[in-house]
Structure formats: C-alpha cells, structure tokens
Amino acid sequence: MNKNILLCVSGGIAVYKAVALVSKLSQAGARVKVIMTASARQFVNPLSFQVMSKNDVYFDTFDEKDSNVIAHIDLADWADLILVAPATANVIGKLANGIADDMVTTTLLATTVPVWIAPAMNVHMYDHPAVKRNLAQLATDGYQFIEPSEGFLACGYVGKGRLEEPEKITALVQQYFFASKPLAGRTVLVTAGASYVPLDNQHVISTKANGKVGQALAREAQALGAHVILLGEEATNADDLITQVENVKKQYAQLLFIHAANIPTIESAPTLSIAGTEAVTFGQKVLGNPLLQVIADEWIDYSQTATINGQIVNISDTTQFAKVLWQHILQGESQ
Ligand SMILES: Cc1cc2nc3c(=O)[nH]c(=O)nc-3n(C[C@H](O)[C@H](O)[C@H](O)COP(=O)(O)O)c2cc1C
C-alpha cells in the first residue's frame, strides 16, 4: 500500500482488535504509527502496538522525544490517513466539540488529512441522543465513518456497536488508496518509437515513428500507479529491442506490455513475441495473442484515429488517447 496510516486508539473493549488491525495494515504494506488515550492503555499495553507497528507508541502530548519537532504536529503531517479505531463515545464527543485535551484529540485537530472514525460501544450508548448528535456534527465536519457491525457486544447486549473486523477495515483502506491508482503494484512495459534493421555494413532500414503515443501511454500508466519501464525512445536496433523486452519479461512475471514501437516490416526483421505477457499491440505482426489490438489506418503516431474494440477514438491528443486506451485495457482485464 505504501501509505502512512496513523491509528488513534481510544478506550473501549475493542482495543484488542486494534492490535490485529495494525498487523493487517502492516501486512498490506502500510507504515503504521499508533497514538493511545490513557483509557486505551487500561485495556492493552502499548508494547503490543509497538511490536506490531515497529514504531514508538505515543500517548503523552507533553512527552516530546525529538527536540526538532512537535510530536502531535509531526504525526498529523506524517499521516496519509488517520483511523480512530475503536472510537469511544467520549472521543467522538470531544472531537465534535473541538476539545483537544490529550494526544489523540490534539493530533486530530492538527491534521488536514482524511480522518475515518470507527465507533465501538454498547448499543444504548450508540443510540444515545448525545452520541447521535455528535456523530451528525462530525459528518457535517467532513469525517468519514466505518459503521459498527451488529452482533454480540462485550457488555452482554446484542446489537449495533461492534468494531468492524480488522480485515474489513484494511480492505476499505486499500480500496480507498487503490481507487484512483488501479495500476498500483503492477509493472508496465512500454516500447515506443522507431527501430531499424541492418541492410548491410553501412545501411539500415528504419521506421519513422516519433514515439509520442508510446510515451503518452507510459506517462498515463505512471499516473495510474504503475511501475513503468519505457524502451526504445531512441531509434533502436530491432534485435536489441527484442532482447531488452525478453530480459524485462524474465524479470517480471506478471507484465502488462504495450508494444507501441515500430519494427520494420521487411522479411529480415525479427518478430517480437508477446507470449507470457498481457499485451496490447498496434496492428503489428507479433508471436502470441494480444489482450487488445489497436488498429489505425497509418502507423499509430501519424494516424488521426484508431479503432479499439470496434470503437473509433481520436489520437491527435495523445494524452487523451492514452487515458481512453488504459480505460479499455483495465475494463478488459476486469471482465
Ligand atoms: C470494561 C470497559 C469497557 C468499555 N468499553 C467502552 C466501549 O466499548 N466504548 C466506549 O465508548 N466506552 C467504553 N468504555 C468507557 C470508556 O473507557 C470511558 O468513557 C473513557 O473515559 C474513554 O476514554 P477515551 O475516550 O479517552 O479513551 C468502557 C469502559 C470499561 C471500564
């Protein structure tokens, strides 16, 4: 996930679940830091959170360990997302009224990043008009909620008030960060531009591609969160280009491959294999079946339009074309 998650833990019986939450978030690749209220420390020793997060645990606003920073401001700025889980009726009430009298509430008022609140309490507490009023105020203030689930509560009642399961909370966090980055964690190989084949010792036969479409596709893949390898921006010997592609294929098992470089169509030119990759090709002869084949009247860099899955799209704005093409690729993958 590669994100900084700050977990604020307040004092309910569900604190033990927050330890599992740190573990799940860390396994999902997040860096986690924890702040506990004094009441939370009555339920679980901070050492459990320290071990799970591999970070110091914070609970005292005035215990400034690093003289270069003010801890609550530093933590508020460090986070990409703050979770309050479990969120007690007390912490909800304080936050709704702008009270900052401990490390959790002070940090919550000092941050500008999204804060998600996961209430957990006795069913009658959750139904209390004061708690409802405070939750409504927090919703107006722009806070997001992870609704408690229904079930057996530690107090003996059955009803709404259980802290949502750590797996579910972690999945929601992952979805939130991946929604705008559907290629996060993927490696995308793009070939772009012209290539040449030697005719004799002094001459080559080269294509004339300018590489603009391939470059736009690589930029867009990066914006969608991919790790991008771009080959062939400089006119490349076709054999060398194929060797480079094969080397990347060996290195990355699940490769998304966009073959937008143009290899000469003469008999002596080598044929590229796209086997072992999910590939998109542009009407060129390749070995293997592409995920998607884009057809244009001329070479893709010089055409005005192309056909993707029977739909005609404009190429003149290469950035817009790259966005449309990636949409098609991602739709094709999800089917
Ligand atoms: C055994 C026990 C369980 C508790 N469970 C909860 C709970 O699930 N939710 C809640 O809002 N308060 C619960 N409380 C009450 C809070 O701990 C109490 O309101 C405290 O002041 C909250 O402080 P904090 O919000 O600073 O952590 C519980 C108290 C005890 C003794």
The ligand as an SDF file (V2000), in Angstrom:
LIG
                    3D

 31 33  0  0  0  0  0  0  0  0999 V2000
  -14.6620   -2.5470   30.6440 C   0  0  0  0  0  0  0  0  0  0  0  0
  -14.9370   -1.2700   29.9370 C   0  0  0  0  0  0  0  0  0  0  0  0
  -15.2990   -1.2830   28.6300 C   0  0  0  0  0  0  0  0  0  0  0  0
  -15.5960   -0.0900   27.9550 C   0  0  0  0  0  0  0  0  0  0  0  0
  -15.9430   -0.1360   26.6440 N   0  0  0  0  0  0  0  0  0  0  0  0
  -16.2540    1.0060   26.0270 C   0  0  0  0  0  0  0  0  0  0  0  0
  -16.6290    0.9670   24.6500 C   0  0  0  0  0  0  0  0  0  0  0  0
  -16.6510   -0.0950   24.0140 O   0  0  0  0  0  0  0  0  0  0  0  0
  -16.9570    2.1180   24.0450 N   0  0  0  0  0  0  0  0  0  0  0  0
  -16.9520    3.3230   24.7200 C   0  0  0  0  0  0  0  0  0  0  0  0
  -17.2800    4.3470   24.1160 O   0  0  0  0  0  0  0  0  0  0  0  0
  -16.5680    3.3710   26.0230 N   0  0  0  0  0  0  0  0  0  0  0  0
  -16.2290    2.2580   26.6790 C   0  0  0  0  0  0  0  0  0  0  0  0
  -15.8610    2.3290   27.9960 N   0  0  0  0  0  0  0  0  0  0  0  0
  -15.8380    3.6400   28.6580 C   0  0  0  0  0  0  0  0  0  0  0  0
  -14.5800    4.4350   28.3000 C   0  0  0  0  0  0  0  0  0  0  0  0
  -13.4110    3.7000   28.6100 O   0  0  0  0  0  0  0  0  0  0  0  0
  -14.6110    5.7550   29.0270 C   0  0  0  0  0  0  0  0  0  0  0  0
  -15.6950    6.5400   28.5780 O   0  0  0  0  0  0  0  0  0  0  0  0
  -13.3110    6.5380   28.8770 C   0  0  0  0  0  0  0  0  0  0  0  0
  -13.4330    7.7660   29.5400 O   0  0  0  0  0  0  0  0  0  0  0  0
  -12.9650    6.7500   27.4400 C   0  0  0  0  0  0  0  0  0  0  0  0
  -11.7790    7.4950   27.3700 O   0  0  0  0  0  0  0  0  0  0  0  0
  -11.0780    7.8230   25.9750 P   0  0  0  0  0  0  0  0  0  0  0  0
  -12.1580    8.2220   25.0400 O   0  0  0  0  0  0  0  0  0  0  0  0
  -10.1500    8.9530   26.2700 O   0  0  0  0  0  0  0  0  0  0  0  0
  -10.3300    6.6230   25.5490 O   0  0  0  0  0  0  0  0  0  0  0  0
  -15.5320    1.1490   28.6660 C   0  0  0  0  0  0  0  0  0  0  0  0
  -15.1240    1.1420   29.9840 C   0  0  0  0  0  0  0  0  0  0  0  0
  -14.8460   -0.0340   30.6250 C   0  0  0  0  0  0  0  0  0  0  0  0
  -14.4270    0.0150   32.0740 C   0  0  0  0  0  0  0  0  0  0  0  0
  1  2  1  0
  2  3  1  0
  2 30  2  0
  3  4  2  0
  4  5  1  0
  4 28  1  0
  5  6  2  0
  6  7  1  0
  6 13  1  0
  7  8  2  0
  7  9  1  0
  9 10  1  0
 10 11  2  0
 10 12  1  0
 12 13  2  0
 13 14  1  0
 14 15  1  0
 14 28  1  0
 15 16  1  0
 16 17  1  0
 16 18  1  0
 18 19  1  0
 18 20  1  0
 20 21  1  0
 20 22  1  0
 22 23  1  0
 23 24  1  0
 24 25  2  0
 24 26  1  0
 24 27  1  0
 28 29  2  0
 29 30  1  0
 30 31  1  0
M  END
$$$$
